[in-house]
Amino acid sequence: MLTKRLIACFDVINGRVTKAKQFQDNIDIDSAVSLAKKLYDHQIDEIIFYDITASSEKRKIDLKIVKEVAEQVFVPFTVGGGIRSLEDMYEVLKAGAEKISIDSMAVRNPQIIKEGAIAFGSQCIVLSMQVKQVPKSIKIPSGYEIAIDGARVFTGMDAIEWAKRGEDLGAGEICVNSIDQDGTHMGYDLEITQAISQAVNVPIIASGGAGNVHHIAQAFKQADASAAIISSLLYSPHIENRSVQEIKMQLNNKNINIRPWI
């Protein structure tokens, strides 16, 4: 049985990690470099780094910060934001990333998924999806719509159909970011996470809403996620923080096959 993974997700603005609620009102937390080193020392399984204003500002990702973070961690490191071409992907990998996350640009140019998978391998390409539940009056089959540009632009695309297409194009992993649950600490959106897990054959990352260890266990057991983003539990200013080791111990007590800790 494959072990489940715990991931810290950095929403980065000007080299600083921030936390938001439903993709709005970002609060400054810490330097991305110092927080990465701290969490690596505390045995986080993976880190995802999003330069969250790169796409909306139509600029390239901050490679200097990517390189500085990569020098501090020796776990899988995924990077996204402002990636528009194979050249951009190459530069991010050269700076120290192991995987590339594409989101808004993948919607605008789906072929970039295929091009990246061919050039660097599917294991390098993570399709990140911003999903929001819509009223039944809006005719989207799954009931969940894809948004881009930091949840500021809605596309009319069905989340499950986009996940399937992303897999067909070569994405090796899919991150399901719930706009509704993001920063609420009320738990992941298990419905859409499970639906996408059942619709595709690549690993799924649950994202948005973790407020306690029970929520993480639900994502693994009920939604069949392979990994869970747990940022709020680690450094949210709004709830009691936990250490990575403490979270892993509690998940182990719930009979979840988690990666070892010391």
KEKE-587751 format. One record per residue (C-alpha): x, y, z; residue number from 1. Coordinates in nm, 2 decimals, padded with zeros to 4 digits. Example, Ala and Ser with C-alpha at 12.3 -4.5 7.8 and 13.67 -1.06 7.14 Angstrom:
! residues 2
{c1: 01.23	c2: -00.45	c3: 00.78	nr: 1} .
{c1: 01.37	c2: -00.11	c3: 00.71	nr: 2} .
END
This chain:
! residues 262
{c1: 00.00	c2: 00.00	c3: 00.00	nr: 1} .
{c1: 00.13	c2: 00.34	c3: -00.09	nr: 2} .
{c1: 00.20	c2: 00.58	c3: 00.19	nr: 3} .
{c1: 00.00	c2: 00.90	c3: 00.22	nr: 4} .
{c1: 00.18	c2: 01.23	c3: 00.19	nr: 5} .
{c1: 00.15	c2: 01.56	c3: 00.39	nr: 6} .
{c1: 00.22	c2: 01.87	c3: 00.19	nr: 7} .
{c1: 00.29	c2: 02.23	c3: 00.29	nr: 8} .
{c1: 00.17	c2: 02.47	c3: 00.03	nr: 9} .
{c1: 00.33	c2: 02.82	c3: 00.01	nr: 10} .
{c1: 00.12	c2: 03.10	c3: -00.14	nr: 11} .
{c1: 00.41	c2: 03.34	c3: -00.21	nr: 12} .
{c1: 00.40	c2: 03.71	c3: -00.26	nr: 13} .
{c1: 00.74	c2: 03.89	c3: -00.30	nr: 14} .
{c1: 00.92	c2: 03.61	c3: -00.14	nr: 15} .
{c1: 00.69	c2: 03.59	c3: 00.16	nr: 16} .
{c1: 00.45	c2: 03.31	c3: 00.25	nr: 17} .
{c1: 00.09	c2: 03.43	c3: 00.30	nr: 18} .
{c1: -00.24	c2: 03.27	c3: 00.41	nr: 19} .
{c1: -00.58	c2: 03.36	c3: 00.28	nr: 20} .
{c1: -00.95	c2: 03.27	c3: 00.32	nr: 21} .
{c1: -01.13	c2: 03.17	c3: 00.00	nr: 22} .
{c1: -00.84	c2: 03.31	c3: -00.21	nr: 23} .
{c1: -00.87	c2: 03.66	c3: -00.06	nr: 24} .
{c1: -00.72	c2: 03.89	c3: 00.21	nr: 25} .
{c1: -00.38	c2: 03.73	c3: 00.23	nr: 26} .
{c1: -00.20	c2: 03.76	c3: 00.57	nr: 27} .
{c1: 00.18	c2: 03.77	c3: 00.58	nr: 28} .
{c1: 00.33	c2: 03.46	c3: 00.76	nr: 29} .
{c1: 00.70	c2: 03.43	c3: 00.71	nr: 30} .
{c1: 00.99	c2: 03.43	c3: 00.46	nr: 31} .
{c1: 00.95	c2: 03.14	c3: 00.21	nr: 32} .
{c1: 01.31	c2: 03.04	c3: 00.26	nr: 33} .
{c1: 01.31	c2: 03.03	c3: 00.64	nr: 34} .
{c1: 00.97	c2: 02.85	c3: 00.66	nr: 35} .
{c1: 01.08	c2: 02.59	c3: 00.40	nr: 36} .
{c1: 01.39	c2: 02.51	c3: 00.61	nr: 37} .
{c1: 01.18	c2: 02.49	c3: 00.93	nr: 38} .
{c1: 00.92	c2: 02.25	c3: 00.78	nr: 39} .
{c1: 01.19	c2: 02.04	c3: 00.61	nr: 40} .
{c1: 01.36	c2: 02.00	c3: 00.95	nr: 41} .
{c1: 01.02	c2: 01.90	c3: 01.09	nr: 42} .
{c1: 00.99	c2: 01.62	c3: 00.83	nr: 43} .
{c1: 00.72	c2: 01.76	c3: 00.59	nr: 44} .
{c1: 00.68	c2: 01.51	c3: 00.30	nr: 45} .
{c1: 00.66	c2: 01.77	c3: 00.02	nr: 46} .
{c1: 00.64	c2: 02.14	c3: -00.04	nr: 47} .
{c1: 00.44	c2: 02.32	c3: -00.31	nr: 48} .
{c1: 00.54	c2: 02.68	c3: -00.40	nr: 49} .
{c1: 00.29	c2: 02.91	c3: -00.58	nr: 50} .
{c1: 00.40	c2: 03.25	c3: -00.69	nr: 51} .
{c1: 00.03	c2: 03.35	c3: -00.67	nr: 52} .
{c1: 00.04	c2: 03.69	c3: -00.84	nr: 53} .
{c1: 00.26	c2: 03.59	c3: -01.13	nr: 54} .
{c1: -00.02	c2: 03.49	c3: -01.37	nr: 55} .
{c1: -00.25	c2: 03.79	c3: -01.29	nr: 56} .
{c1: 00.05	c2: 04.02	c3: -01.32	nr: 57} .
{c1: 00.15	c2: 03.85	c3: -01.65	nr: 58} .
{c1: 00.51	c2: 03.80	c3: -01.54	nr: 59} .
{c1: 00.74	c2: 03.51	c3: -01.50	nr: 60} .
{c1: 00.79	c2: 03.33	c3: -01.17	nr: 61} .
{c1: 01.05	c2: 03.46	c3: -00.92	nr: 62} .
{c1: 01.33	c2: 03.21	c3: -00.99	nr: 63} .
{c1: 01.56	c2: 03.37	c3: -00.74	nr: 64} .
{c1: 01.32	c2: 03.27	c3: -00.45	nr: 65} .
{c1: 01.26	c2: 02.93	c3: -00.60	nr: 66} .
{c1: 01.63	c2: 02.86	c3: -00.61	nr: 67} .
{c1: 01.68	c2: 02.98	c3: -00.25	nr: 68} .
{c1: 01.39	c2: 02.76	c3: -00.12	nr: 69} .
{c1: 01.52	c2: 02.46	c3: -00.32	nr: 70} .
{c1: 01.86	c2: 02.49	c3: -00.15	nr: 71} .
{c1: 01.69	c2: 02.45	c3: 00.19	nr: 72} .
{c1: 01.48	c2: 02.14	c3: 00.12	nr: 73} .
{c1: 01.55	c2: 01.78	c3: 00.01	nr: 74} .
{c1: 01.20	c2: 01.66	c3: -00.04	nr: 75} .
{c1: 00.99	c2: 01.67	c3: -00.35	nr: 76} .
{c1: 00.94	c2: 02.04	c3: -00.44	nr: 77} .
{c1: 00.66	c2: 02.15	c3: -00.68	nr: 78} .
{c1: 00.66	c2: 02.51	c3: -00.82	nr: 79} .
{c1: 00.38	c2: 02.70	c3: -01.00	nr: 80} .
{c1: 00.28	c2: 03.05	c3: -01.10	nr: 81} .
{c1: 00.35	c2: 03.24	c3: -01.42	nr: 82} .
{c1: 00.46	c2: 02.93	c3: -01.62	nr: 83} .
{c1: 00.37	c2: 02.98	c3: -01.98	nr: 84} .
{c1: 00.61	c2: 02.77	c3: -02.19	nr: 85} .
{c1: 00.85	c2: 02.48	c3: -02.20	nr: 86} .
{c1: 01.13	c2: 02.73	c3: -02.15	nr: 87} .
{c1: 00.96	c2: 02.85	c3: -01.83	nr: 88} .
{c1: 00.93	c2: 02.49	c3: -01.71	nr: 89} .
{c1: 01.29	c2: 02.42	c3: -01.79	nr: 90} .
{c1: 01.40	c2: 02.73	c3: -01.59	nr: 91} .
{c1: 01.20	c2: 02.62	c3: -01.29	nr: 92} .
{c1: 01.34	c2: 02.27	c3: -01.29	nr: 93} .
{c1: 01.69	c2: 02.41	c3: -01.34	nr: 94} .
{c1: 01.63	c2: 02.63	c3: -01.03	nr: 95} .
{c1: 01.57	c2: 02.32	c3: -00.82	nr: 96} .
{c1: 01.20	c2: 02.22	c3: -00.85	nr: 97} .
{c1: 01.12	c2: 01.85	c3: -00.91	nr: 98} .
{c1: 00.77	c2: 01.91	c3: -01.03	nr: 99} .
{c1: 00.58	c2: 02.18	c3: -01.21	nr: 100} .
{c1: 00.23	c2: 02.30	c3: -01.12	nr: 101} .
{c1: 00.02	c2: 02.45	c3: -01.40	nr: 102} .
{c1: -00.32	c2: 02.60	c3: -01.35	nr: 103} .
{c1: -00.44	c2: 02.91	c3: -01.53	nr: 104} .
{c1: -00.21	c2: 02.87	c3: -01.83	nr: 105} .
{c1: -00.32	c2: 02.50	c3: -01.87	nr: 106} .
{c1: -00.68	c2: 02.63	c3: -01.91	nr: 107} .
{c1: -00.58	c2: 02.89	c3: -02.16	nr: 108} .
{c1: -00.34	c2: 02.65	c3: -02.35	nr: 109} .
{c1: -00.42	c2: 02.28	c3: -02.26	nr: 110} .
{c1: -00.14	c2: 02.16	c3: -02.50	nr: 111} .
{c1: 00.12	c2: 02.29	c3: -02.25	nr: 112} .
{c1: 00.03	c2: 01.99	c3: -02.03	nr: 113} .
{c1: 00.11	c2: 01.75	c3: -02.32	nr: 114} .
{c1: 00.42	c2: 01.94	c3: -02.42	nr: 115} .
{c1: 00.55	c2: 01.94	c3: -02.06	nr: 116} .
{c1: 00.48	c2: 01.57	c3: -02.01	nr: 117} .
{c1: 00.66	c2: 01.48	c3: -02.33	nr: 118} .
{c1: 00.96	c2: 01.70	c3: -02.25	nr: 119} .
{c1: 01.00	c2: 01.62	c3: -01.88	nr: 120} .
{c1: 00.78	c2: 01.32	c3: -01.81	nr: 121} .
{c1: 00.43	c2: 01.30	c3: -01.67	nr: 122} .
{c1: 00.57	c2: 01.26	c3: -01.31	nr: 123} .
{c1: 00.68	c2: 01.63	c3: -01.34	nr: 124} .
{c1: 00.35	c2: 01.78	c3: -01.44	nr: 125} .
{c1: 00.09	c2: 01.86	c3: -01.17	nr: 126} .
{c1: -00.24	c2: 02.00	c3: -01.29	nr: 127} .
{c1: -00.37	c2: 02.24	c3: -01.02	nr: 128} .
{c1: -00.74	c2: 02.31	c3: -01.03	nr: 129} .
{c1: -00.94	c2: 02.58	c3: -00.86	nr: 130} .
{c1: -01.29	c2: 02.45	c3: -00.81	nr: 131} .
{c1: -01.61	c2: 02.60	c3: -00.68	nr: 132} .
{c1: -01.95	c2: 02.45	c3: -00.63	nr: 133} .
{c1: -02.22	c2: 02.62	c3: -00.84	nr: 134} .
{c1: -02.60	c2: 02.65	c3: -00.80	nr: 135} .
{c1: -02.80	c2: 02.39	c3: -00.97	nr: 136} .
{c1: -02.94	c2: 02.65	c3: -01.20	nr: 137} .
{c1: -02.60	c2: 02.67	c3: -01.36	nr: 138} .
{c1: -02.57	c2: 02.38	c3: -01.60	nr: 139} .
{c1: -02.24	c2: 02.22	c3: -01.51	nr: 140} .
{c1: -02.27	c2: 01.84	c3: -01.49	nr: 141} .
{c1: -02.05	c2: 01.78	c3: -01.18	nr: 142} .
{c1: -02.18	c2: 02.09	c3: -01.00	nr: 143} .
{c1: -01.83	c2: 02.23	c3: -00.98	nr: 144} .
{c1: -01.68	c2: 02.49	c3: -01.20	nr: 145} .
{c1: -01.31	c2: 02.57	c3: -01.28	nr: 146} .
{c1: -01.18	c2: 02.91	c3: -01.20	nr: 147} .
{c1: -00.84	c2: 03.07	c3: -01.29	nr: 148} .
{c1: -00.63	c2: 03.37	c3: -01.20	nr: 149} .
{c1: -00.65	c2: 03.32	c3: -00.83	nr: 150} .
{c1: -01.03	c2: 03.24	c3: -00.84	nr: 151} .
{c1: -01.10	c2: 03.58	c3: -01.00	nr: 152} .
{c1: -01.21	c2: 03.44	c3: -01.34	nr: 153} .
{c1: -01.47	c2: 03.16	c3: -01.39	nr: 154} .
{c1: -01.45	c2: 02.96	c3: -01.70	nr: 155} .
{c1: -01.77	c2: 02.76	c3: -01.73	nr: 156} .
{c1: -01.56	c2: 02.44	c3: -01.74	nr: 157} .
{c1: -01.67	c2: 02.13	c3: -01.55	nr: 158} .
{c1: -01.42	c2: 02.02	c3: -01.29	nr: 159} .
{c1: -01.44	c2: 01.64	c3: -01.35	nr: 160} .
{c1: -01.42	c2: 01.68	c3: -01.73	nr: 161} .
{c1: -01.12	c2: 01.91	c3: -01.70	nr: 162} .
{c1: -00.95	c2: 01.65	c3: -01.47	nr: 163} .
{c1: -01.01	c2: 01.38	c3: -01.72	nr: 164} .
{c1: -00.87	c2: 01.59	c3: -02.00	nr: 165} .
{c1: -00.57	c2: 01.69	c3: -01.80	nr: 166} .
{c1: -00.49	c2: 01.32	c3: -01.73	nr: 167} .
{c1: -00.54	c2: 01.24	c3: -02.10	nr: 168} .
{c1: -00.30	c2: 01.52	c3: -02.19	nr: 169} .
{c1: -00.03	c2: 01.38	c3: -01.96	nr: 170} .
{c1: -00.07	c2: 01.53	c3: -01.61	nr: 171} .
{c1: 00.08	c2: 01.29	c3: -01.36	nr: 172} .
{c1: -00.09	c2: 01.43	c3: -01.06	nr: 173} .
{c1: -00.39	c2: 01.66	c3: -00.99	nr: 174} .
{c1: -00.43	c2: 01.91	c3: -00.70	nr: 175} .
{c1: -00.80	c2: 01.98	c3: -00.62	nr: 176} .
{c1: -00.82	c2: 02.33	c3: -00.46	nr: 177} .
{c1: -01.16	c2: 02.40	c3: -00.31	nr: 178} .
{c1: -01.24	c2: 02.77	c3: -00.33	nr: 179} .
{c1: -01.53	c2: 02.73	c3: -00.10	nr: 180} .
{c1: -01.33	c2: 02.55	c3: 00.17	nr: 181} .
{c1: -01.00	c2: 02.74	c3: 00.14	nr: 182} .
{c1: -00.90	c2: 02.89	c3: 00.47	nr: 183} .
{c1: -01.22	c2: 02.79	c3: 00.65	nr: 184} .
{c1: -01.07	c2: 02.52	c3: 00.86	nr: 185} .
{c1: -01.40	c2: 02.33	c3: 00.82	nr: 186} .
{c1: -01.26	c2: 02.03	c3: 00.62	nr: 187} .
{c1: -01.18	c2: 01.95	c3: 00.26	nr: 188} .
{c1: -01.45	c2: 01.94	c3: 00.00	nr: 189} .
{c1: -01.48	c2: 01.56	c3: 00.01	nr: 190} .
{c1: -01.74	c2: 01.54	c3: -00.26	nr: 191} .
{c1: -01.54	c2: 01.68	c3: -00.55	nr: 192} .
{c1: -01.22	c2: 01.54	c3: -00.43	nr: 193} .
{c1: -01.37	c2: 01.19	c3: -00.42	nr: 194} .
{c1: -01.54	c2: 01.24	c3: -00.75	nr: 195} .
{c1: -01.22	c2: 01.33	c3: -00.93	nr: 196} .
{c1: -01.03	c2: 01.05	c3: -00.75	nr: 197} .
{c1: -01.28	c2: 00.81	c3: -00.90	nr: 198} .
{c1: -01.27	c2: 00.97	c3: -01.24	nr: 199} .
{c1: -00.90	c2: 00.95	c3: -01.30	nr: 200} .
{c1: -00.61	c2: 00.71	c3: -01.25	nr: 201} .
{c1: -00.34	c2: 00.96	c3: -01.12	nr: 202} .
{c1: -00.27	c2: 01.07	c3: -00.76	nr: 203} .
{c1: -00.50	c2: 01.34	c3: -00.62	nr: 204} .
{c1: -00.40	c2: 01.61	c3: -00.37	nr: 205} .
{c1: -00.67	c2: 01.74	c3: -00.15	nr: 206} .
{c1: -00.64	c2: 02.11	c3: -00.09	nr: 207} .
{c1: -00.84	c2: 02.37	c3: 00.10	nr: 208} .
{c1: -01.00	c2: 02.35	c3: 00.44	nr: 209} .
{c1: -00.80	c2: 02.14	c3: 00.68	nr: 210} .
{c1: -00.86	c2: 02.24	c3: 01.04	nr: 211} .
{c1: -00.77	c2: 01.93	c3: 01.23	nr: 212} .
{c1: -00.63	c2: 01.58	c3: 01.19	nr: 213} .
{c1: -00.98	c2: 01.43	c3: 01.15	nr: 214} .
{c1: -01.02	c2: 01.64	c3: 00.83	nr: 215} .
{c1: -00.70	c2: 01.49	c3: 00.69	nr: 216} .
{c1: -00.81	c2: 01.14	c3: 00.77	nr: 217} .
{c1: -01.14	c2: 01.20	c3: 00.59	nr: 218} .
{c1: -00.95	c2: 01.31	c3: 00.28	nr: 219} .
{c1: -00.75	c2: 00.99	c3: 00.28	nr: 220} .
{c1: -01.02	c2: 00.75	c3: 00.38	nr: 221} .
{c1: -01.33	c2: 00.89	c3: 00.23	nr: 222} .
{c1: -01.20	c2: 01.09	c3: -00.07	nr: 223} .
{c1: -00.91	c2: 00.85	c3: -00.16	nr: 224} .
{c1: -00.67	c2: 01.14	c3: -00.18	nr: 225} .
{c1: -00.30	c2: 01.04	c3: -00.21	nr: 226} .
{c1: -00.18	c2: 01.35	c3: -00.04	nr: 227} .
{c1: -00.32	c2: 01.64	c3: 00.16	nr: 228} .
{c1: -00.22	c2: 02.00	c3: 00.19	nr: 229} .
{c1: -00.21	c2: 02.09	c3: 00.56	nr: 230} .
{c1: -00.08	c2: 02.45	c3: 00.56	nr: 231} .
{c1: -00.33	c2: 02.60	c3: 00.80	nr: 232} .
{c1: -00.26	c2: 02.34	c3: 01.06	nr: 233} .
{c1: 00.11	c2: 02.42	c3: 01.04	nr: 234} .
{c1: 00.11	c2: 02.80	c3: 01.04	nr: 235} .
{c1: -00.23	c2: 02.96	c3: 01.02	nr: 236} .
{c1: -00.27	c2: 03.26	c3: 01.26	nr: 237} .
{c1: -00.64	c2: 03.17	c3: 01.32	nr: 238} .
{c1: -00.61	c2: 02.82	c3: 01.47	nr: 239} .
{c1: -00.39	c2: 02.62	c3: 01.70	nr: 240} .
{c1: -00.08	c2: 02.50	c3: 01.50	nr: 241} .
{c1: 00.05	c2: 02.15	c3: 01.51	nr: 242} .
{c1: 00.39	c2: 02.00	c3: 01.43	nr: 243} .
{c1: 00.43	c2: 01.77	c3: 01.13	nr: 244} .
{c1: 00.54	c2: 01.49	c3: 01.37	nr: 245} .
{c1: 00.23	c2: 01.54	c3: 01.59	nr: 246} .
{c1: 00.00	c2: 01.52	c3: 01.28	nr: 247} .
{c1: 00.18	c2: 01.21	c3: 01.16	nr: 248} .
{c1: 00.15	c2: 01.04	c3: 01.50	nr: 249} .
{c1: -00.23	c2: 01.11	c3: 01.51	nr: 250} .
{c1: -00.28	c2: 00.98	c3: 01.16	nr: 251} .
{c1: -00.09	c2: 00.67	c3: 01.24	nr: 252} .
{c1: -00.32	c2: 00.62	c3: 01.54	nr: 253} .
{c1: -00.61	c2: 00.63	c3: 01.29	nr: 254} .
{c1: -00.46	c2: 00.34	c3: 01.09	nr: 255} .
{c1: -00.35	c2: 00.56	c3: 00.80	nr: 256} .
{c1: -00.03	c2: 00.45	c3: 00.63	nr: 257} .
{c1: 00.18	c2: 00.77	c3: 00.67	nr: 258} .
{c1: 00.54	c2: 00.83	c3: 00.59	nr: 259} .
{c1: 00.78	c2: 00.77	c3: 00.89	nr: 260} .
{c1: 00.88	c2: 01.04	c3: 01.14	nr: 261} .
{c1: 01.14	c2: 01.06	c3: 01.41	nr: 262} .
END
